[in-house]
Amino acid sequence: MTAAASRLICAGCGTEPGPDDPYPFACPNIRADDDVDHVLRRDLDLSAVRFPLDDPEPNPFIRYRAFLRAYHVAIAGGLSDAAFCSLVRRLDRQVAAVDGHGFTATPFGRSDALSERLGFSGRGGVWVKNETGNVSGSHKARHLFAVLLYLEVAEQPGLPEPSRRPDLALASCGNAALAA
């Protein structure tokens, strides 16, 4: 197993989940009577990744895979880049079967009508990221897909059985911060 380009660290106590923990969704030091916020954060080695400036790949989970914890765990565990991309494509087809389309980058651009209405010059303005009517483009959908992708990577051959997967709970909107 090679070293991953990212690692998880507890923001409250600095502990890292063990490398053999396939489901590091909580700090191993968390206790009910503790007043420390044991929230895991990702530490990304920026020297180990590159930003894909000219990559035409429309699926953001493939285009930006070098930034994903699931990708780092997959590669460190011996999964090839092609196998990871194949996994993303398979899961994306399943999303498309429900949503009508898979994941694509959400359009982001200047809204001429809104900018003019608010009196901005042609050099300035209001920029809009429009996710309306695009369930697979929403922030929540991307987050859930990333969790699913991580679980799929953690359960690749040679890694733990799905029966070891811990119970997970989903929190929505404002509750997500409390659940974290």
N, C-alpha and C positions, 0 to 999 in steps of 0.2 A: 504494500500500500504506500503510495507517495503522499507527500504533504499537500494539503489542500491550500488553495489561494485565499481561503477565508476560514475564520474560526469563530466560535461563539464564546462570549465572555459575559458573565453576570455583571450588570452595571452597578449592582449594590455591593457585592463582596469581591468581585474580581475572579471568581472561580470559573473554570472552564469545564463543561461536561466532558466525561471521559471519551476517548476516541472510539471505544467499543460500544458506546451508547448510540443505538440507531435512531432513537427518538428523543433527542435533546430539546424538549419543549419547555422545560423548566429548570431552573438552577437546582443542582443537587443539594444545596444547603438551605433551601426554603423550608420554613417552619411556620406553623400557624401563629405562634406567640412572638414572632420576630417582627420588629418594626422597620426592617430594611426592605426596600423594594428590590426583590430579586428578579429583575427582568433581564432576559438574555438579549444581548445585542450582537450584531455581526461586525467583526473586524475584518476588513478587506485589504489584502496586500495589493495596493495599486500598481506596484512594479510587476506584478504577475499577470495583469490583465491589460487589454487594450480596448479602447472605445471604437466600435465599428462604424467609422464615419462614412465609408463608401459601400457598405453592405446593402444590397437591394432586397434582402430577405424580408418578406412582409410580416412574418410571425415574430413578435417581439420576444417570445420565449426561446427562439432559436437565435435571432439576431443578437440579443443581449445576454446570451447564455453565460458568457464569461463573468458576469456579475452575479449569477445565481448561486446560492449556497448548494442547491441540489446538484448543479453541474460540478461544483468543486468536490462534493462528496462522491459523485458518480465517477469522475476521473480518478480521484485518489483511490477509489475502490476497484479500479481496473476496467470500468466501462469505457468503451471508446467514444470519441466525439460523434461518430456516425450512429452508434447505438443510442446515445442520448438524444440526438436529433430525431431518430426514428421513434423513440418513446414519446417525445413531445408531439410529433405529428399524429401518432395513434390517439393520444389523449385529446388532441385538438379536433380530430375527426369526430370523437364522441361528443364533444361540446357542440360542434356544428350540427350534429344530428338532433340536438335538443333546441339550440338557439337559432339555427338556420345558417349560421356562419361561424367560423372559428375566430381565433384571436388575430387581430391586425393592429398595427400602430394606430392610435387614436389621432385623427387629424388635429393639427394645431396651426392656427394662422390668424392673421389680422382680420378682424371683422370691419370691413369698410363701412357698412351701413351704421353700425354702432359707433365707430370712431368718428364719422362725420357728424352724426347726431349729437355727440358729446363735444364737438368742436375741436378735435385733435387735428394736427397737421398731417400731411401725407407721410412724414418721417416718423411720427409717433402713432399712438392709437391704442386700441384695446385688442388684445390677443385672446383668442378663445380656444379652449380645448373642448370639443363637442362630443360628449359621450351619450347623448340622449338617444334612446331607441337602440342601444347597443349593449346588451347585457354582457356579452363577452369582452366588451371594451371598458367596462366599469372597473373602478378601483377594487371594489369588493370581489368581483369575479376574478380579477388578476391575482389577488391575494389568495383566494381559495384554490385557484389553479396551481399556484406556486406551492401551496401546502400539499396538494394532491401529487404534484410532481416529485416533491421531496419524499413522500411516503412510498411512491412507486420506486424511486431510486434506492431507498433504504431496504426495500424488499426484493432487490435483484438477487439472482442466484448467488449463494455463498454468504448472503447476509441473513438477518433473522427472519423467521417465519411471520406471516401476517397475524398469526394468533398471538404474537407478542406485542402487537400494536396496542398502545394504551387507549383508553376511552378518551375521545376528544369532544369538546363542546364548541359550538359556534356562537359567537356573540355578534350582534348587529349594531351598526352605527355607533352611537354614543356609548353603548355597552362594551364595545370592543376595547376601548382604553381601560375600562375597569377590569375586563377579563384578562388583559395582558398583565 
